[in-house]
Amino acid sequence: MEKRNLTLKSPSSGAKNFRLDGKTAIVTGGGSGIGQAIALRFAANGAAVRIVDINLQQAEATSKQIADAGGQATAHACDVTNQTQVQEIFGKLFAKERVHILVNNAGISHIGTVESTTEEDFDRLFRVNVKGVYNGIFSCIGHMKANGGGVILNMASIAGSAALADRFAYSMTKGAVIAMTYSVAKDYVQHNVRCNCISPARVHTPFVDDYLRKNYPGREQEMFEKLAKSQPIGRMGEPKEVASLALFLCSDEAAFVTGADYPLDGGFFNLRG
């Protein structure tokens, strides 16, 4: 049999750790939880991060954490449900710099069936999780078109495409996020704008801890273990794991990826018994 000499490529020809040097990223809801983890990871990999959050104190704390580590970040108070406010904040950023990446992460959760979901609950979930994403894209897409393209990453959920008990309104909003992702990817692919979304399963964030304290006082650890084991892999995800996938999808290493919904679910979708 003929033997072939295989020459390994030099290390410099491989991925450069998904660097974002010279790029600016807006991260909504970047003051805590998954958004904070994404902001920290992006900054650690060279991006200048603009943290947009309704809680300015949390946004500033994350920005300071990045600055103390030698990174670049600024904090901006913004209610993503208010289109005028989003356009104003984004417009000020666009006047100073090109924004290459938009991460629509700001969102809220809700527990309930259709019967226990009030009209007020439904409208609130829609305003934040659907209109908030729309406002971000609407305010940024023209800037990206005019500057040679960009990357939009939306935070969806497995609840948007799988049946989860007691998640009626939340599932509705995340299904809409997935649909918006596909639509924007299709409409703007010729403008060099990539648009993807991540659909995590249960991730251990402050929301989970607050939910357990509120609904299962004295049984928090027991219920935490039950919720963790609902993923076939046997645990909840960590915000930093979502951030790792976000980094890849927003880096040039993912230049061939658009119009994709990435499940990050510990086997939830395909390994359930």
TIFI-443534 format. One record per residue (C-alpha): residue number from 1; residue in one letter; x, y, z. Coordinates in nm, 3 decimals. Each point is the difference from the previous one (the first is absolute). Layout:
# TIFI-443534
   i aa      xx      yy      zz
 NUM  A       X       Y       Z
...
# end
This chain:
# TIFI-443534
   i aa      xx      yy      zz
   1  M   0.000   0.000   0.000
   2  E   0.127   0.343  -0.093
   3  K   0.104   0.211   0.293
   4  R  -0.066   0.367   0.000
   5  N   0.196   0.261   0.184
   6  L  -0.238   0.219   0.194
   7  T   0.126   0.342   0.098
   8  L  -0.173   0.164   0.290
   9  K  -0.097   0.360  -0.049
  10  S   0.176   0.252   0.215
  11  P  -0.179   0.103   0.319
  12  S  -0.053   0.347  -0.143
  13  S  -0.224  -0.141  -0.272
  14  G  -0.258  -0.125   0.251
  15  A  -0.268   0.182   0.195
  16  K   0.136   0.284   0.209
  17  N  -0.213  -0.070   0.305
  18  F  -0.298   0.175  -0.162
  19  R   0.147   0.348   0.050
  20  L  -0.214   0.312  -0.035
  21  D   0.283   0.254  -0.013
  22  G  -0.102   0.331  -0.152
  23  K  -0.371  -0.078   0.023
  24  T  -0.272   0.169   0.200
  25  A  -0.290  -0.200   0.143
  26  I  -0.328   0.113   0.155
  27  V  -0.137  -0.245   0.256
  28  T  -0.350   0.066   0.130
  29  G  -0.072  -0.126   0.348
  30  G   0.375  -0.014   0.050
  31  G  -0.008   0.096   0.367
  32  S  -0.073  -0.346   0.138
  33  G  -0.043  -0.369  -0.076
  34  I   0.064  -0.126  -0.352
  35  G   0.039   0.352  -0.138
  36  Q   0.271   0.080   0.252
  37  A   0.184  -0.321  -0.083
  38  I  -0.012   0.090  -0.370
  39  A   0.124   0.353   0.065
  40  L   0.291  -0.130   0.209
  41  R   0.096  -0.263  -0.256
  42  F  -0.016   0.241  -0.293
  43  A   0.214   0.255   0.183
  44  A   0.253  -0.266   0.099
  45  N   0.032  -0.084  -0.369
  46  G   0.068   0.354  -0.115
  47  A  -0.340   0.159  -0.062
  48  A  -0.106   0.342   0.122
  49  V  -0.329  -0.077   0.172
  50  R  -0.295   0.235   0.038
  51  I  -0.219  -0.133   0.280
  52  V  -0.362   0.106  -0.039
  53  D  -0.219  -0.084   0.298
  54  I  -0.307   0.134   0.175
  55  N   0.198  -0.025   0.325
  56  L   0.279   0.255  -0.039
  57  Q   0.164  -0.099   0.328
  58  Q   0.045  -0.359  -0.114
  59  A   0.120   0.115  -0.342
  60  E   0.258   0.229   0.160
  61  A   0.119  -0.277   0.231
  62  T   0.056  -0.230  -0.298
  63  S   0.172   0.279  -0.192
  64  K   0.231   0.065   0.295
  65  Q   0.082  -0.369   0.026
  66  I   0.104   0.004  -0.364
  67  A   0.203   0.321   0.038
  68  D   0.175  -0.134   0.311
  69  A   0.109  -0.302  -0.204
  70  G   0.145   0.225  -0.271
  71  G  -0.293  -0.015  -0.242
  72  Q  -0.220   0.263  -0.163
  73  A  -0.363   0.051   0.100
  74  T  -0.260   0.267   0.061
  75  A  -0.339  -0.020   0.173
  76  H  -0.325   0.144  -0.133
  77  A  -0.343   0.008   0.167
  78  C  -0.271  -0.103  -0.243
  79  D  -0.346  -0.155   0.000
  80  V  -0.003  -0.225  -0.308
  81  T  -0.380   0.021  -0.021
  82  N   0.028   0.373  -0.080
  83  Q   0.098   0.037  -0.367
  84  T   0.072   0.372   0.029
  85  Q   0.237  -0.064   0.289
  86  V   0.174  -0.289  -0.178
  87  Q   0.048   0.207  -0.315
  88  E   0.136   0.290   0.204
  89  I   0.257  -0.215   0.185
  90  F   0.103  -0.190  -0.312
  91  G   0.016   0.321  -0.203
  92  K   0.246   0.156   0.244
  93  L   0.219  -0.308  -0.026
  94  F  -0.018  -0.002  -0.380
  95  A   0.107   0.363  -0.009
  96  K   0.325  -0.093   0.175
  97  E   0.086  -0.343  -0.141
  98  R  -0.096  -0.285  -0.222
  99  V  -0.193  -0.273   0.179
 100  H   0.081  -0.345  -0.137
 101  I  -0.205  -0.223   0.232
 102  L  -0.343   0.022   0.163
 103  V  -0.098  -0.256   0.263
 104  N  -0.371   0.020   0.083
 105  N   0.010  -0.166   0.340
 106  A  -0.233   0.209   0.218
 107  G  -0.302  -0.205   0.102
 108  I  -0.226  -0.112   0.280
 109  S  -0.156  -0.332   0.093
 110  H  -0.345  -0.106   0.115
 111  I  -0.157  -0.308   0.153
 112  G  -0.355  -0.092  -0.097
 113  T  -0.250  -0.167  -0.231
 114  V  -0.233   0.191  -0.231
 115  E  -0.263   0.004   0.278
 116  S   0.232   0.144   0.263
 117  T   0.160   0.253  -0.235
 118  T  -0.172   0.336   0.033
 119  E  -0.027   0.246  -0.285
 120  E   0.243   0.221   0.189
 121  D   0.249  -0.287   0.028
 122  F  -0.036  -0.078  -0.370
 123  D   0.051   0.360  -0.110
 124  R   0.301   0.045   0.230
 125  L   0.171  -0.313  -0.135
 126  F  -0.069   0.107  -0.357
 127  R   0.130   0.353   0.054
 128  V   0.332  -0.111   0.147
 129  N   0.075  -0.328  -0.177
 130  V  -0.142   0.070  -0.346
 131  K  -0.028   0.375  -0.046
 132  G   0.331   0.048   0.182
 133  V   0.177  -0.222  -0.254
 134  Y  -0.181   0.170  -0.288
 135  N   0.101   0.344   0.133
 136  G   0.364  -0.104   0.018
 137  I   0.006  -0.138  -0.353
 138  F  -0.206   0.289  -0.140
 139  S   0.237   0.253   0.154
 140  C   0.319  -0.173  -0.113
 141  I  -0.065  -0.154  -0.340
 142  G   0.035   0.322  -0.201
 143  H   0.333   0.076   0.166
 144  M   0.129  -0.347  -0.083
 145  K  -0.117   0.021  -0.362
 146  A   0.173   0.336  -0.042
 147  N   0.327  -0.127   0.147
 148  G   0.059  -0.323  -0.185
 149  G  -0.193  -0.243   0.218
 150  G  -0.003  -0.138   0.350
 151  V  -0.121  -0.276   0.228
 152  I  -0.329  -0.019   0.190
 153  L  -0.040  -0.265   0.267
 154  N  -0.336  -0.050   0.171
 155  M  -0.057  -0.189   0.323
 156  A  -0.283  -0.248  -0.048
 157  S  -0.074  -0.317   0.200
 158  I  -0.089  -0.364  -0.051
 159  A  -0.340   0.113   0.127
 160  G  -0.048   0.162  -0.341
 161  S   0.000  -0.331  -0.184
 162  A  -0.070  -0.269   0.263
 163  A  -0.299  -0.055   0.225
 164  L   0.077   0.107   0.357
 165  A  -0.258  -0.010   0.275
 166  D  -0.111   0.331   0.155
 167  R   0.187   0.218  -0.248
 168  F  -0.284   0.120  -0.223
 169  A   0.084   0.370  -0.042
 170  Y   0.375  -0.050   0.024
 171  S  -0.007  -0.270  -0.268
 172  M  -0.207   0.226  -0.224
 173  T   0.259   0.277   0.020
 174  K   0.298  -0.226  -0.064
 175  G  -0.169  -0.160  -0.299
 176  A  -0.038   0.352  -0.139
 177  V   0.371   0.068   0.058
 178  I   0.092  -0.311  -0.201
 179  A  -0.231   0.107  -0.283
 180  M   0.143   0.354  -0.002
 181  T   0.350  -0.146  -0.016
 182  Y  -0.080  -0.202  -0.312
 183  S  -0.173   0.295  -0.164
 184  V   0.281   0.250   0.062
 185  A   0.262  -0.250  -0.113
 186  K  -0.189  -0.051  -0.327
 187  D  -0.068   0.368  -0.068
 188  Y   0.351   0.129   0.070
 189  V   0.238  -0.276  -0.108
 190  Q   0.084   0.201  -0.312
 191  H   0.100   0.291   0.223
 192  N   0.259  -0.211   0.182
 193  V  -0.210  -0.006   0.317
 194  R  -0.006  -0.336   0.176
 195  C  -0.281  -0.075   0.243
 196  N  -0.017  -0.304   0.230
 197  C  -0.153  -0.093   0.334
 198  I   0.090  -0.221   0.293
 199  S  -0.265  -0.214   0.170
 200  P   0.123  -0.102   0.344
 201  A  -0.171  -0.250   0.226
 202  R  -0.010   0.086   0.371
 203  V   0.299   0.215   0.095
 204  H   0.095   0.071   0.361
 205  T  -0.059   0.373   0.033
 206  P  -0.132   0.216   0.287
 207  F  -0.351  -0.053  -0.141
 208  V   0.017  -0.370   0.088
 209  D   0.110   0.070   0.356
 210  D  -0.269   0.265   0.046
 211  Y  -0.263  -0.233  -0.142
 212  L   0.095  -0.277   0.242
 213  R   0.006   0.234   0.301
 214  K  -0.343   0.135  -0.088
 215  N  -0.174  -0.325  -0.085
 216  Y   0.181  -0.264   0.206
 217  P   0.115   0.157   0.329
 218  G   0.201  -0.253   0.197
 219  R   0.015  -0.238  -0.296
 220  E   0.228   0.204  -0.226
 221  Q   0.281  -0.257  -0.027
 222  E  -0.239  -0.289  -0.059
 223  M  -0.179   0.181  -0.281
 224  F   0.324   0.131  -0.144
 225  E   0.120  -0.358  -0.041
 226  K  -0.329  -0.098  -0.162
 227  L   0.017   0.285  -0.250
 228  A   0.366  -0.070  -0.072
 229  K  -0.067  -0.364  -0.078
 230  S  -0.275   0.086  -0.247
 231  Q   0.285   0.044  -0.249
 232  P   0.131  -0.341  -0.115
 233  I   0.356   0.115   0.068
 234  G  -0.100   0.024   0.368
 235  R   0.055   0.368   0.076
 236  M  -0.096   0.352  -0.097
 237  G   0.204   0.201  -0.242
 238  E   0.227   0.281   0.117
 239  P  -0.013   0.356  -0.137
 240  K   0.365  -0.029  -0.105
 241  E  -0.091  -0.296  -0.223
 242  V  -0.258   0.210  -0.182
 243  A   0.263   0.274  -0.029
 244  S   0.243  -0.242  -0.164
 245  L  -0.248  -0.084  -0.274
 246  A  -0.090   0.367  -0.040
 247  L   0.368   0.084  -0.046
 248  F   0.037  -0.256  -0.277
 249  L  -0.316   0.111  -0.182
 250  C   0.103   0.366   0.011
 251  S   0.359  -0.063  -0.105
 252  D   0.137  -0.023  -0.353
 253  E   0.047  -0.373   0.054
 254  A  -0.378  -0.029  -0.045
 255  A  -0.005   0.203  -0.322
 256  F  -0.188  -0.281  -0.182
 257  V  -0.273  -0.025   0.266
 258  T  -0.325   0.192  -0.036
 259  G  -0.369  -0.074   0.045
 260  A   0.072  -0.262   0.266
 261  D  -0.164  -0.078   0.333
 262  Y   0.260  -0.166   0.221
 263  P  -0.136  -0.220   0.281
 264  L   0.223   0.004   0.308
 265  D  -0.200  -0.243   0.203
 266  G   0.199  -0.278   0.163
 267  G  -0.171  -0.253  -0.227
 268  F  -0.354   0.117   0.081
 269  F  -0.124  -0.004  -0.358
 270  N   0.134  -0.332  -0.125
 271  L   0.078  -0.209   0.307
 272  R  -0.323   0.015   0.196
 273  G  -0.141  -0.340   0.084
# end
